[in-house]
Amino acid sequence: MKITVCRKAHFNAAHRLHNPALTNEENAAEFGKCNNEFFHGHNYELIVHVHGEVHPRTGYLMDMKVLKDIIKTEVEDYLDHKNLNIQVAEFKTLNPTAEHIAYVIWNRLRRVINNNLDLKVTLYETPRNYVEYNGQ
């Protein structure tokens, strides 16, 4: 039997959308108020989806306590209350858009979640704006 288990989490972080290859005027036109030189923040909501075969002995796809602990270590402890542009290594070379944040989260989780399981992350930047990434 295949099934998907999901775990919600949240973190707060600040960022500035800015492309150093563009002029200040081009950045302002492209990113608007999200290009604020003093940064701005979001209360991100995250849903981690893990899909695969239920283990016949345990009845688990994945122990939810294990998933909770992985998300805490790999996402919440790593990103919560951080200035993404300044304090998070991946965003030294990636513009911290919602798309790139989801990509970074997926990669951090993929390293520690069994590769036999499919993984998808859904990241809400606002209650109405969200992105999904499944490694493709």
Stockholm file with secondary structure:
# STOCKHOLM 1.0

chainA/1-136         MKITVCRKAHFNAAHRLHNPALTNEENAAEFGKCNNEFFHGHNYELIVHVHGEVHPRTGYLMDMKVLKDIIKTEVEDYLDHKNLNIQVAEFKTLNPTAEHIAYVIWNRLRRVINNNLDLKVTLYETPRNYVEYNGQ
#=GR chainA/1-136 SS CEEEEEEEEEEEEEECCCCTTSCHHHHHHHHGGGGCTTCEEEEEEEEEEEEEECCTTTCCSSCHHHHHHHHIIIIIHHHTTEEHHHHCGGGGTSCCCHHHHHHHHHHHHHTTSCTTSEEEEEEESSSSCEEEECCC
#=GC SS_cons         CEEEEEEEEEEEEEECCCCTTSCHHHHHHHHGGGGCTTCEEEEEEEEEEEEEECCTTTCCSSCHHHHHHHHIIIIIHHHTTEEHHHHCGGGGTSCCCHHHHHHHHHHHHHTTSCTTSEEEEEEESSSSCEEEECCC
//
